[in-house]
Each structure stands twice: as C-alpha cells, then as structure tokens.
C-alpha cells in the first residue's frame, strides 16, 4: 500500500493517528470516531497505473485520462484498488464510502459505456452502474448493481432502473454513496437540477475481510474513459 495514502486510525493508548502500513494493529485497540475520515485518495490516471492491484491490459493512459479499450470478457474487471486491509475493521463497524467518478463527457449517444463502480470484500460486490446515454429515456443515469467479485462480475444483478431523468445530457460526473451497514446506496448526477437514485442491496459485505474498490465493464464492445476517481471512507 502506498505510504502516502490517507488511511489512519486512532490508537487508545496513544492519542495519535498511525498508518496501517506500520506494525499490525489490534482491532480491539482502535477507536472509531464519529465523522472521521479513515481513507481518502484522489486516484488520477498515473496514480491508478502505479497503485492498482489489477488493471485491464487493453488500455492507454495520458495524464488527463485512462482509456480502457474494447475486448473480452463481458462483465470483466477493469480496475481493483485495495482500500482497507483485512482484519482492520469489524463486521459491525459503521462505515460509509463516497466515490466521486469523472468520465469523459464526449460519449456519443450510440456508444456503449456502462461501467459499474463499487466495493467488495473479495467475495461480494456492491455498487452503481453508470448508464449509457443511449438508455437515458428508459433508465436512470445510474442505478444499483451487485454480484460476485472476481476477474468477471458474475451474477451481475441490476436493481431498480427507474425513475428516468427529464434531461438526457451526459456530463460523466457521478457521486456514489454507500452505507455498508445499512446495505444502502445512492448515486447523484446533475440531471434535472440534481438527480438522486437509491439502491437497497441484498448482498452483505464482511468488513473484516477488507475493502477493495472495483470497476467492471458491462460487455466486450464498450470503451470506458476515466478522468479520475476520488474515494473517501468514513
């Protein structure tokens, strides 16, 4: 893990913050404080190239954008970035995540680009699909998805896809909030002066197994163009 990543906890015996990259921490000695930030990272294309534990090989990168090209398989993983190591959190720890995604807004109406952004415990995945512009007339700009984590997102299940926005522009900006203990999430876009889509998940994450940011494509015909991803864990 990058030592510059902002991942900090509070230790009982010493009122200081320490990085989990140091000696192993006994989870019983951790105090989780209200409204605390325990992880934060702005993930630029160069940062993702350097720190992702997995990144799809059919890609090219510039300082401004990371582009994943078409290719097999359907529902294939594009990115995996470890956020919280295993054995740091308890399964009952109250955790919320905020994922801010910026993608290329020059996605033509006929193009397919339906990536899913979310987190997993190494087994289950919870997140949101950023819908393709061509489907805005029938589906929300983003909606909840869940499945089984892996090289492929198996059992990919889309949750409710309605309501739809009145506006159909595509600006590539999505703000995802996941409240893991409540098995609930929301996605915000700028449509209609502020469009919010919520999701109630059936799958559960075991926080003690750790948390990983994961991005999956929908099928082998789509390109995904990411400008940055900002992740905050609270």
C-alpha positions in Angstrom: 0.0 0.0 0.0 1.2 3.5 -0.8 2.5 5.1 2.3 1.1 8.4 1.1 -2.5 7.1 1.1 -4.5 8.8 3.8 -5.5 5.7 5.8 -5.5 6.4 9.6 -6.9 5.1 12.8 -6.9 6.3 16.4 -5.0 4.2 18.9 -6.3 4.0 22.5 -3.0 4.2 24.4 -1.6 7.0 22.4 -3.8 9.8 21.2 -2.1 9.9 17.8 -3.0 8.7 14.4 -0.9 5.9 12.9 -0.8 4.4 9.4 -1.9 0.8 9.0 1.2 0.3 6.8 3.2 0.0 10.1 3.2 -2.9 12.5 -0.1 -4.9 12.7 -2.8 -3.2 14.8 -5.0 -5.0 17.2 -8.6 -4.1 16.1 -9.6 -4.1 19.8 -7.3 -1.1 20.4 -8.9 1.0 17.7 -11.4 3.8 18.5 -13.6 4.7 15.5 -14.7 8.3 16.0 -17.8 9.9 14.6 -17.4 11.7 11.3 -13.8 10.6 11.0 -12.1 10.0 7.6 -10.1 6.8 7.7 -9.2 6.7 4.0 -9.0 9.3 1.3 -7.4 9.3 -2.1 -7.7 11.2 -5.4 -6.9 8.5 -8.0 -5.6 10.1 -11.2 -4.7 8.0 -14.2 -1.0 8.0 -13.2 -1.9 7.0 -9.6 -4.1 4.2 -10.8 -1.4 2.9 -13.2 1.1 2.8 -10.2 -1.1 1.5 -7.4 -4.0 -0.6 -8.7 -3.6 -4.3 -7.7 -5.2 -5.2 -11.0 -5.7 -3.1 -14.2 -7.1 -4.4 -17.5 -4.3 -4.8 -20.1 -6.2 -3.3 -23.1 -5.7 0.4 -22.2 -3.8 3.5 -22.8 -3.1 6.4 -20.5 -2.4 10.1 -20.5 -2.1 12.5 -17.6 -5.7 13.5 -18.2 -7.5 10.2 -18.9 -7.3 6.4 -18.6 -9.0 4.7 -21.5 -9.9 1.0 -21.5 -10.4 -0.4 -25.0 -13.0 -2.9 -26.2 -12.3 -6.5 -25.6 -13.3 -9.7 -23.8 -14.8 -10.7 -21.5 -18.3 -9.4 -20.8 -18.5 -8.0 -17.2 -14.7 -8.1 -17.0 -12.8 -6.3 -14.2 -11.1 -3.1 -15.3 -9.6 -1.9 -12.0 -9.1 -3.2 -8.5 -7.6 -0.9 -5.8 -7.2 -2.1 -2.1 -8.7 0.4 0.3 -8.8 -1.2 3.8 -6.7 -4.3 4.6 -8.3 -7.4 6.1 -8.6 -7.7 9.9 -8.7 -4.0 10.5 -12.4 -3.4 10.6 -15.0 -5.5 12.5 -18.0 -6.6 10.5 -20.2 -4.4 12.7 -18.1 -1.2 12.2 -20.2 1.7 10.9 -18.7 2.5 7.5 -19.8 4.9 4.7 -18.0 5.4 1.4 -18.1 8.2 -1.1 -16.9 7.6 -4.6 -16.7 10.5 -7.0 -16.2 9.5 -10.6 -15.4 11.7 -13.6 -15.5 10.1 -17.0 -15.1 11.5 -20.5 -18.2 13.5 -21.3 -17.6 13.1 -25.1 -19.5 9.8 -25.1 -21.7 9.7 -28.2 -25.3 8.7 -27.9 -24.7 5.5 -29.9 -21.7 4.4 -27.8 -21.9 1.7 -25.2 -20.2 2.6 -21.9 -21.8 1.2 -18.8 -19.1 0.6 -16.2 -20.0 -0.4 -12.6 -18.2 1.3 -9.7 -18.3 0.0 -6.2 -16.5 -2.0 -3.4 -16.1 -5.6 -2.5 -14.9 -7.7 0.4 -13.2 -10.1 -2.0 -16.5 -12.1 -2.4 -19.5 -9.8 -2.9 -19.6 -6.5 -4.9 -22.0 -3.6 -4.2 -22.0 -0.5 -6.4 -23.7 1.5 -9.1 -23.7 1.3 -12.9 -23.1 4.5 -14.8 -25.7 4.1 -17.5 -25.0 4.7 -21.2 -26.5 7.9 -22.6 -28.5 6.0 -25.2 -30.6 4.4 -22.5 -31.5 7.6 -20.5 -35.0 7.6 -22.0 -35.7 4.2 -20.3 -33.3 4.0 -17.4 -31.9 6.2 -14.7 -28.4 7.8 -15.4 -27.1 5.4 -12.7 -28.6 2.5 -10.7 -27.6 -0.1 -8.2 -25.8 -3.3 -9.1 -24.5 -6.2 -7.1 -22.8 -9.5 -7.9 -19.8 -11.8 -7.1 -16.4 -10.2 -7.3 -13.6 -11.7 -9.4 -12.0 -11.4 -12.8 -15.6 -11.3 -14.0 -18.5 -9.8 -12.1 -20.6 -12.9 -12.0 -24.3 -12.9 -11.2 -24.4 -9.2 -12.1 -27.8 -8.0 -10.9 -29.3 -4.6 -11.7 -31.6 -3.2 -9.1 -34.4 -0.8 -9.9 -33.6 1.3 -13.0 -36.4 3.9 -12.7 -37.3 6.8 -12.5 -35.7 8.3 -15.6 -34.5 11.9 -15.8 -36.2 14.6 -17.9 -32.8 15.7 -19.2 -30.7 13.5 -21.4 -27.2 15.2 -21.4 -24.1 13.2 -20.4 -21.6 15.0 -18.3 -19.7 12.0 -17.0 -20.0 13.0 -13.3 -21.3 10.6 -10.7 -21.3 10.8 -6.9 -21.8 7.5 -5.2 -22.5 7.0 -1.5 -22.5 3.5 0.1 -23.7 2.9 3.7 -22.4 -0.6 4.1 -24.0 -1.3 7.4 -27.4 -0.3 6.1 -26.9 -2.2 2.8 -28.0 1.0 1.1 -26.5 3.3 -1.5 -27.2 6.4 -3.6 -25.9 7.9 -6.8 -26.2 11.7 -7.6 -26.0 13.3 -11.1 -26.6 16.8 -12.3 -29.8 15.9 -14.2 -33.0 17.9 -13.5 -31.1 20.2 -11.2 -30.0 17.2 -9.1 -31.0 13.6 -9.7 -30.6 11.0 -6.9 -31.1 7.3 -7.4 -31.1 5.0 -4.4 -30.5 1.2 -4.0 -31.2 -1.4 -1.3 -28.8 -4.2 -1.6 -29.4 -7.9 -1.0 -25.8 -8.9 -0.6 -23.7 -8.1 2.5 -20.1 -7.3 2.8 -17.9 -8.7 5.6 -15.8 -5.7 6.5 -13.3 -7.8 8.4 -12.2 -9.2 5.1 -11.1 -5.7 3.9 -12.5 -3.4 1.2 -11.4 -3.1 -2.4 -12.5 -0.5 -5.0 -13.6 -2.4 -8.1 -14.6 -1.2 -11.6 -16.3 -3.6 -14.1 -17.3 -3.1 -17.7 -20.7 -4.3 -19.0 -19.7 -6.1 -22.2 -16.8 -6.6 -24.5 -17.9 -3.9 -27.0 -17.6 -0.9 -24.8 -14.8 1.6 -24.0 -14.5 3.2 -20.6 -12.7 6.5 -20.2 -11.9 7.6 -16.7 -10.5 11.0 -15.8 -10.3 10.4 -12.0 -11.9 8.6 -9.1 -11.9 10.1 -5.6 -12.6 7.7 -2.7 -13.4 8.6 0.9 -14.1 6.1 3.6 -15.7 7.4 6.8 
